[in-house]
Amino acid sequence: MNKTVPNEANVYDFIARLDDSQQQEDSKALVEIMQTISGEKPVLWGSSIVGFGTLQYTYSTGRKGDWMKIGFSPRKGKLSLYITGDASKYSKELDAMGKHKIGKGCIYITKLADVDVQKLTEIIRAAYKSAGAF
């Protein structure tokens, strides 16, 4: 069973408690972008991930779990974007977007001002449409 699950905590209260005012502003902007794309209300997953929509996945072992279709987490010094099962499939689009790093399924940016927000929005939209295609 996944340790990170959706809960009833208020997303906007969570954002208001962030120490970094830039992360507060960027988080509000990401909520707006992701909510517009998904048509879903933001939900806090665990203590620090803001997610939109839900999908069920199955590991090769047969174990199942739930995860958000798209989401983000304001971490110390960066924003972790959970928008894809395989971030490398967007490498061309990400290069055009601007300053970032990628992990297996995460895209890391320091702040929205470092990237072309329109290109980021396009990546999020494409990732949402293909959510679950891990």
C-alpha positions as CSV (number, residue, x, y, z in Angstrom):
1,M,0.0,0.0,0.0
2,N,1.2,3.5,-0.9
3,K,2.3,5.7,2.1
4,T,1.5,8.8,0.1
5,V,-2.3,9.0,-0.2
6,P,-4.8,11.8,-0.7
7,N,-6.2,13.5,2.4
8,E,-8.6,16.2,3.5
9,A,-6.0,18.9,4.3
10,N,-6.5,22.3,2.7
11,V,-4.1,22.8,-0.2
12,Y,-4.2,26.6,0.1
13,D,-3.4,26.5,3.8
14,F,-0.4,24.2,2.9
15,I,0.8,26.7,0.3
16,A,0.3,29.7,2.8
17,R,2.6,27.9,5.3
18,L,5.5,27.6,2.8
19,D,8.5,29.6,4.1
20,D,9.6,30.8,0.7
21,S,7.3,33.5,-0.8
22,Q,8.5,32.7,-4.3
23,Q,7.4,29.1,-3.8
24,Q,4.1,30.3,-2.5
25,E,3.5,32.4,-5.7
26,D,4.8,29.6,-8.0
27,S,2.7,27.0,-6.2
28,K,-0.5,29.1,-6.7
29,A,0.4,29.5,-10.4
30,L,0.9,25.7,-10.7
31,V,-2.4,25.1,-9.0
32,E,-4.1,27.3,-11.5
33,I,-2.4,25.7,-14.5
34,M,-3.0,22.2,-13.4
35,Q,-6.6,22.8,-12.3
36,T,-7.4,24.4,-15.7
37,I,-5.8,21.5,-17.6
38,S,-7.3,18.7,-15.5
39,G,-10.7,20.2,-14.5
40,E,-10.0,18.7,-11.1
41,K,-9.7,20.4,-7.7
42,P,-6.3,20.3,-6.0
43,V,-5.9,17.6,-3.3
44,L,-3.0,17.2,-0.8
45,W,-1.3,13.8,-1.1
46,G,0.7,13.0,2.0
47,S,2.0,16.1,3.7
48,S,3.5,18.0,0.8
49,I,2.3,16.9,-2.7
50,V,-0.5,18.8,-4.5
51,G,-2.2,16.4,-6.9
52,F,-5.0,16.5,-9.6
53,G,-7.0,13.5,-10.6
54,T,-6.3,9.9,-9.7
55,L,-5.1,6.9,-11.6
56,Q,-4.6,3.3,-10.7
57,Y,-1.4,1.5,-11.7
58,T,-0.2,-2.1,-11.4
59,Y,3.4,-3.1,-10.9
60,S,4.8,-6.1,-12.7
61,T,4.4,-8.0,-9.4
62,G,0.6,-7.5,-9.6
63,R,0.6,-5.0,-6.7
64,K,-1.7,-2.1,-7.4
65,G,-1.7,1.5,-6.2
66,D,-3.2,4.9,-6.7
67,W,-1.4,8.1,-7.7
68,M,-2.3,11.5,-9.0
69,K,-2.5,12.1,-12.8
70,I,-0.4,15.3,-12.4
71,G,0.9,17.2,-9.4
72,F,3.8,19.0,-7.8
73,S,5.6,19.5,-4.5
74,P,7.4,22.6,-3.3
75,R,10.7,21.2,-1.9
76,K,13.6,23.0,-0.4
77,G,15.1,25.0,-3.2
78,K,13.1,23.5,-6.0
79,L,9.7,22.5,-7.3
80,S,9.2,18.8,-8.1
81,L,6.7,18.3,-10.9
82,Y,5.0,14.9,-10.9
83,I,3.6,15.0,-14.4
84,T,4.8,11.9,-16.2
85,G,5.9,8.3,-15.6
86,D,8.9,8.8,-17.8
87,A,10.2,12.4,-17.9
88,S,12.8,11.5,-20.6
89,K,10.0,11.1,-23.2
90,Y,9.6,14.9,-23.1
91,S,13.3,15.7,-23.4
92,K,12.9,17.8,-26.6
93,E,10.0,19.8,-25.1
94,L,11.9,20.2,-21.8
95,D,15.0,21.5,-23.6
96,A,12.8,24.2,-25.2
97,M,11.1,25.0,-21.9
98,G,14.3,26.1,-20.1
99,K,16.3,25.4,-17.0
100,H,15.3,22.1,-15.4
101,K,16.5,18.7,-14.2
102,I,14.8,15.4,-14.6
103,G,14.5,12.2,-12.5
104,K,12.7,9.1,-13.7
105,G,9.2,10.5,-13.3
106,C,9.9,14.0,-12.0
107,I,10.8,17.3,-13.5
108,Y,12.7,19.7,-11.2
109,I,12.7,23.4,-11.6
110,T,13.9,26.1,-9.2
111,K,11.2,28.6,-10.0
112,L,8.7,29.3,-12.7
113,A,10.7,32.4,-13.8
114,D,13.5,30.0,-15.0
115,V,11.2,28.4,-17.6
116,D,8.9,29.3,-20.5
117,V,5.6,28.8,-18.6
118,Q,3.7,28.4,-21.9
119,K,5.9,25.5,-22.9
120,L,5.7,24.0,-19.4
121,T,1.9,24.2,-19.7
122,E,2.0,22.4,-23.0
123,I,4.1,19.6,-21.4
124,I,1.7,19.3,-18.5
125,R,-1.3,19.2,-20.9
126,A,0.3,16.4,-22.9
127,A,1.3,14.5,-19.8
128,Y,-2.3,14.8,-18.3
129,K,-3.8,13.4,-21.6
130,S,-1.4,10.4,-21.5
131,A,-1.6,9.9,-17.7
132,G,-1.5,6.3,-16.8
133,A,0.6,5.4,-19.9
134,F,3.5,4.4,-17.8
